[in-house]
Amino acid sequence: MKATLSGETETTTTPPSNKYERLISTIAWLTALSLVVLVLFLSWRTLSGHSSNLRSFIDRDAPQISSPRPTAPLDQVDPPIEGRENIALPPTINTGPEAGNAINRSSNLHTTIPDRPQQEINHYIIELGDSVFGIAERFFVSPESVLWANYDQLNDNPHMISVGMKLNIPPVTGVLYTWQDGDTIESVASRFDANPEDILGWPGNDIDLVNQQVEPGSLVMVPGGEREFRQWIIPTIPRGRAGVSRSVYGSGACDGGYEGAYGDGAFIWPADNHTLSGNDYWSGHLGIDIAAGEGARIYAADNGVVVFAGWATGGYGNTVVIDHGNGYQTLYGHLSSVNVRCGQSTGKGSVIGYAGSTGNSTGAHLHFEIRYQGGFVNPWYVLPAP
């Protein structure tokens, strides 16, 4: 604005050129700022490993120039293989920095193998320290199945194993049966309390569903099958007149007719070690195998009278049996030596022998049984906590 002589004011208008200059200046500043932002963005992309996509974007229309592959001298070229002259070589995969926007994939050397049920019969050679129970755990079958699959060698007695013996190990829990002349699927299933469909459907049996014929002598798996055991055990021998035959049960059998100490029914561990070593208590092994090194002291688990002292047949080796006079009896097997005699009264905790590996045993331990009124009791139920 400017003053006039008449006292009136006159409004001055900004020339258009000044407006254009300001607009151009603003655009220039915005452009410069955009370029700065773009440079910073590109720098970040490059540093963070994302430059390959940008390079692909910039060079998508550029001609692709590949490096020529080196050519071997003519005298080093392998001669063509007869009949394979027209086979093309696979293209070379470029995984270096010049690969552009190629996607690299790392090799995965880990392969997941799906779990499938075992179908084949395994064979195992008995080693020092083995037991039927431990072998069964290793192959994920029941110990009874191992006995049933080797009846010709073990005769249902887990103590009959010996180092070097070769056992059949069934693929699953059940009965591994040797097919006999005249057998049928139905008769075998009924014999072992199993389903015929399970025998027919087991892939390892390879039985034709149309012609259900099995060659005599073939091994057939009866999944889930079972049978009673033919168990050989030292009988319950009372302190009264027993009449046990030494020719049948071994030279350690006592005549009986004894009187002496009575137990109080509170048992102690018969060895210093309170851990399992070998067979646990199960239907084919009516006792527990307690860890005990060669020559370790073995103690009477309760007061009583000795009714068996010495060698026992059937795989027990040197054995002691104590009658406690209250319905209980305890048995101590595989001893290296016996420290008591028939008819002797023993106090709880007294040394009755020393651990060993006599009889059918693959390593020093104590086979320990508890019986009550002629039946068998799981020792874990009456022994103190380890």
C-alpha positions as a printed Julia matrix, in Angstrom:
386×3 Matrix{Float64}:
  0.0      0.0     0.0
  1.08     3.58   -0.58
 -0.37     7.06    0.39
 -1.75     9.58   -2.1
 -2.05    13.41   -1.88
 -5.79    13.18   -1.39
 -5.31    11.06    1.78
 -6.61     7.9     0.23
 -4.65     4.65    0.28
 -3.86     2.58   -2.76
 -3.54    -1.23   -2.61
 -0.44    -2.68   -4.24
 -0.86    -6.16   -5.86
  2.06    -8.68   -5.89
  3.21    -9.28   -9.4
  2.35   -12.73  -10.85
  6.01   -13.43  -11.47
  6.67   -13.57   -7.74
  3.97   -16.22   -7.24
  5.5    -18.4    -9.94
  8.91   -18.11   -8.38
  7.58   -19.22   -5.02
  5.78   -22.2    -6.57
  8.87   -23.27   -8.46
 10.95   -22.91   -5.3
  8.52   -25.08   -3.35
  8.52   -27.78   -6.04
 12.3    -27.73   -6.12
 12.52   -28.19   -2.38
 10.01   -31.04   -2.44
 11.9    -32.71   -5.28
 15.18   -32.41   -3.46
 13.62   -33.78   -0.3
 12.12   -36.7    -2.25
 15.51   -37.5    -3.76
 17.1    -37.49   -0.32
 14.4    -39.83    0.99
 14.85   -42.1    -2.07
 18.62   -42.24   -1.56
 18.2    -43.12    2.09
 15.64   -45.8     1.23
 17.87   -47.33   -1.44
 20.82   -47.32    0.93
 18.76   -49.12    3.58
 17.56   -51.7     1.06
 21.11   -52.34   -0.11
 22.47   -52.72    3.41
 19.6    -55.03    4.43
 20.15   -57.45    1.53
 17.14   -56.47   -0.57
 19.05   -55.0    -3.48
 18.35   -57.95   -5.74
 14.7    -56.95   -6.24
 15.69   -53.35   -7.02
 18.34   -54.51   -9.44
 15.79   -56.74  -11.11
 13.42   -53.76  -11.35
 16.04   -51.46  -12.88
 17.51   -54.04  -15.26
 14.35   -55.85  -16.29
 14.54   -54.36  -19.78
 18.32   -54.59  -20.11
 19.72   -57.33  -22.33
 20.86   -60.39  -20.36
 24.5    -61.13  -20.99
 25.77   -64.44  -19.71
 29.4    -65.25  -19.26
 30.63   -67.73  -21.82
 31.4    -71.15  -20.4
 35.06   -72.11  -20.7
 35.76   -74.44  -23.52
 38.18   -77.26  -22.97
 40.9    -77.84  -25.54
 39.98   -80.28  -28.23
 42.48   -82.81  -26.99
 40.83   -82.83  -23.52
 37.25   -83.38  -24.63
 35.89   -86.74  -23.5
 34.96   -89.05  -26.37
 31.21   -89.44  -26.94
 29.47   -92.43  -25.4
 28.06   -94.75  -27.96
 24.29   -94.54  -28.17
 24.11   -91.37  -26.02
 25.32   -88.7   -28.46
 22.09   -86.68  -28.32
 21.71   -86.49  -24.56
 21.74   -82.84  -23.47
 23.71   -81.77  -20.45
 21.68   -80.25  -17.63
 21.88   -76.46  -17.44
 24.41   -74.98  -15.06
 22.74   -73.4   -12.04
 24.41   -70.14  -11.1
 24.26   -69.58   -7.35
 26.92   -66.89   -7.05
 26.42   -63.16   -6.55
 25.82   -62.76  -10.28
 22.68   -64.88  -10.05
 20.51   -61.75  -10.09
 17.06   -62.4    -8.73
 17.44   -66.18   -8.61
 16.18   -67.92   -5.47
 18.73   -70.1    -3.7
 17.54   -73.09   -1.68
 19.67   -74.79    0.96
 19.8    -78.59    1.07
 17.95   -80.27    3.91
 19.93   -83.34    4.95
 17.41   -84.41    7.6
 14.9    -86.98    6.42
 11.94   -87.98    8.55
 11.25   -91.7     8.32
  7.67   -92.55    9.28
  7.12   -95.11   12.04
  5.94   -98.43   10.65
  5.03  -101.56   12.61
  7.77  -104.19   12.74
  6.88  -107.18   10.57
 10.03  -109.28   10.43
 11.18  -111.77   13.07
 14.35  -110.56   14.79
 17.14  -112.76   16.06
 19.16  -111.95   19.15
 22.32  -113.52   20.6
 22.35  -113.64   24.4
 25.17  -111.6    25.94
 26.58  -111.35   29.44
 24.08  -109.66   31.77
 21.02  -110.21   29.54
 17.59  -111.22   30.82
 14.35  -112.1    29.08
 12.72  -109.04   30.64
 15.46  -106.69   29.4
 15.46  -108.19   25.9
 11.68  -107.77   25.69
 11.94  -104.11   26.69
 14.61  -103.53   24.05
 12.36  -104.89   21.27
  9.08  -103.39   22.63
  7.31  -106.72   23.18
  6.15  -108.5    26.31
  8.58  -110.89   28.04
  5.96  -113.62   27.72
  6.15  -113.25   23.94
  9.89  -113.92   24.04
  9.35  -117.12   26.06
  6.54  -118.31   23.78
  8.68  -117.71   20.67
 11.51  -119.87   22.07
  9.73  -122.72   23.8
 12.04  -125.32   22.22
 15.04  -123.73   24.0
 13.63  -122.11   27.14
 10.7   -124.41   27.93
  8.87  -121.37   29.41
 11.68  -120.87   31.93
 13.41  -117.46   31.76
 16.35  -118.87   33.75
 17.26  -121.19   30.9
 18.94  -118.48   28.81
 22.7   -118.7    28.47
 25.39  -116.59   26.83
 25.61  -117.3    23.09
 22.07  -118.65   22.78
 20.18  -117.38   19.72
 16.58  -116.32   20.37
 13.7   -115.55   18.04
 12.16  -112.16   18.85
  8.58  -111.71   17.59
  7.74  -108.43   15.84
  4.83  -107.67   18.19
  3.39  -108.95   21.45
  1.7   -112.29   20.91
  2.58  -115.88   20.09
  5.06  -116.78   17.37
  3.75  -120.2    16.4
  5.27  -122.97   14.28
  2.49  -124.17   11.99
  1.64  -127.87   12.28
  0.08  -130.24    9.79
 -3.7   -130.1    10.14
 -3.8   -126.59   11.64
 -6.35  -124.06   10.42
 -6.6   -120.32   10.98
 -9.62  -120.85   13.21
 -8.07  -123.62   15.29
 -4.84  -121.68   15.91
 -6.77  -118.52   16.81
 -8.91  -120.47   19.27
 -5.86  -122.18   20.8
 -4.21  -118.86   21.6
 -7.38  -116.89   22.4
 -6.91  -114.59   19.39
 -8.98  -113.35   16.44
 -8.63  -115.17   13.1
 -8.78  -111.78   11.33
 -5.68  -110.65   13.2
 -3.73  -113.67   11.92
 -4.93  -113.21    8.36
 -4.41  -109.46    8.39
 -0.89  -109.46    9.79
  1.31  -108.45    6.79
  4.29  -110.49    7.93
  2.29  -113.74    7.72
  1.73  -113.22    3.96
 -1.39  -115.43    3.92
 -3.54  -115.51    0.79
 -7.02  -114.39    1.83
 -8.58  -116.57   -0.89
 -6.44  -119.69   -0.45
 -5.73  -119.71    3.28
 -3.12  -122.44    3.19
  0.02  -122.34    5.37
  2.95  -124.69    4.89
  3.68  -126.85    7.96
  6.83  -125.65    9.7
  6.21  -122.0     8.81
  6.42  -119.4    11.58
  3.12  -117.57   11.92
  2.58  -114.54   14.14
 -0.56  -114.58   16.29
 -0.88  -110.91   17.34
 -2.31  -110.52   20.82
 -2.34  -114.29   21.37
 -1.46  -115.87   24.69
 -1.26  -119.21   26.42
 -0.6   -120.61   29.86
  2.96  -121.2    31.01
  4.53  -124.52   31.77
  6.45  -123.25   34.76
  9.15  -125.17   36.55
  9.62  -123.9    40.09
 10.9   -125.18   43.4
  7.74  -126.14   45.28
  6.62  -124.64   48.54
  8.44  -126.71   51.16
  6.94  -126.59   54.66
  9.09  -126.97   57.74
  7.16  -130.12   58.49
  7.92  -133.46   56.86
  8.08  -132.57   53.13
  9.38  -135.62   51.34
 10.91  -133.5    48.54
 12.85  -135.62   46.06
 16.49  -134.67   45.67
 16.59  -136.46   42.32
 13.91  -134.1    40.98
 14.61  -130.79   42.69
 18.34  -131.04   43.36
 20.72  -131.99   46.13
 19.74  -128.92   48.19
 16.28  -130.34   48.98
 15.65  -130.96   52.7
 13.65  -133.76   54.26
 11.69  -131.43   56.54
 10.29  -132.04   60.0
 11.96  -128.98   61.54
 11.1   -126.54   64.29
 12.64  -123.16   64.87
 12.31  -119.41   64.47
  9.16  -117.67   63.25
  8.98  -114.5    61.17
  7.18  -111.31   62.13
  5.97  -110.56   58.58
  8.05  -107.38   58.21
 10.59  -108.05   55.47
 13.94  -106.37   54.85
 15.95  -106.23   51.63
 17.99  -109.42   51.17
 20.93  -107.52   49.61
 22.76  -104.26   50.2
 21.75  -103.06   46.73
 18.06  -102.18   46.36
 17.82  -101.92   42.57
 16.62  -104.23   39.82
 19.12  -106.07   37.64
 17.52  -108.25   34.98
 14.04  -109.68   35.24
 11.25  -107.93   37.08
  8.17  -109.7    38.42
  5.86  -110.9    35.65
  3.81  -113.97   34.82
  6.81  -115.89   33.48
  9.18  -114.8    36.27
  7.63  -114.99   39.71
 10.33  -113.03   41.5
 12.73  -110.12   41.0
 16.41  -110.06   40.1
 18.23  -107.78   42.54
 21.58  -106.26   41.59
 24.35  -107.97   43.58
 27.96  -108.43   42.53
 29.85  -111.7    42.73
 30.39  -112.58   46.4
 28.05  -109.9    47.8
 26.41  -110.86   51.09
 22.83  -112.14   50.97
 20.63  -111.78   54.05
 17.55  -113.55   55.37
 14.6   -111.24   54.71
 12.86  -112.4    57.93
 13.29  -114.92   60.74
 12.65  -118.55   59.85
 13.88  -122.09   59.27
 15.95  -123.21   56.26
 14.03  -125.83   54.22
 16.24  -125.84   51.09
 20.0   -125.28   51.03
 22.21  -126.21   48.1
 21.99  -126.99   44.41
 18.6   -126.72   42.69
 17.75  -127.98   39.22
 15.72  -125.91   36.75
 18.2   -123.07   36.45
 18.22  -121.75   40.05
 21.77  -122.91   40.83
 22.76  -122.72   44.5
 19.57  -121.84   46.37
 18.26  -121.2    49.86
 14.57  -121.38   50.82
 13.41  -120.15   54.26
 10.05  -121.02   55.8
  8.94  -118.2    58.11
  6.24  -120.21   59.89
  3.47  -117.65   59.19
  2.48  -118.69   55.68
  5.41  -116.9    54.04
  8.46  -118.45   52.39
 11.37  -116.69   50.67
 13.72  -118.05   48.01
 17.25  -116.86   47.16
 18.72  -118.18   43.89
 21.96  -118.16   41.82
 24.15  -117.96   44.94
 27.88  -118.51   44.55
 27.87  -120.37   47.88
 25.43  -121.27   50.65
 26.11  -120.31   54.28
 23.29  -122.28   56.0
 22.08  -125.87   56.28
 18.75  -127.68   56.29
 16.72  -127.13   59.48
 18.82  -124.19   60.69
 17.01  -121.26   62.33
 18.03  -117.91   60.88
 17.48  -114.43   62.17
 16.36  -111.5    60.05
 19.44  -109.94   58.47
 21.75  -112.91   59.03
 24.04  -113.87   56.14
 22.68  -117.0    54.42
 24.97  -117.01   51.38
 26.81  -114.99   48.78
 25.65  -113.69   45.41
 26.78  -115.34   42.22
 25.76  -116.55   38.81
 25.24  -120.3    39.28
 22.59  -122.18   37.37
 21.15  -120.52   34.29
 22.33  -116.94   34.67
 24.14  -114.46   32.44
 25.65  -112.43   35.28
 25.89  -112.19   39.06
 22.64  -111.17   40.77
 20.12  -112.41   43.32
 16.89  -114.06   42.21
 14.44  -113.36   45.05
 10.95  -114.83   45.49
  8.28  -114.36   48.17
  5.48  -116.91   48.52
  2.4   -116.87   50.68
  0.3   -119.95   51.4
  1.52  -121.65   48.25
  1.02  -118.64   45.96
  3.47  -116.04   44.73
  3.64  -112.44   45.93
  5.25  -109.59   44.04
  8.25  -108.68   46.26
  7.78  -104.99   45.5
  4.53  -105.12   47.5
  6.13  -106.27   50.77
  9.72  -104.97   50.66
 10.48  -101.53   52.13
 10.82   -98.66   49.69
 14.31   -98.73   48.08
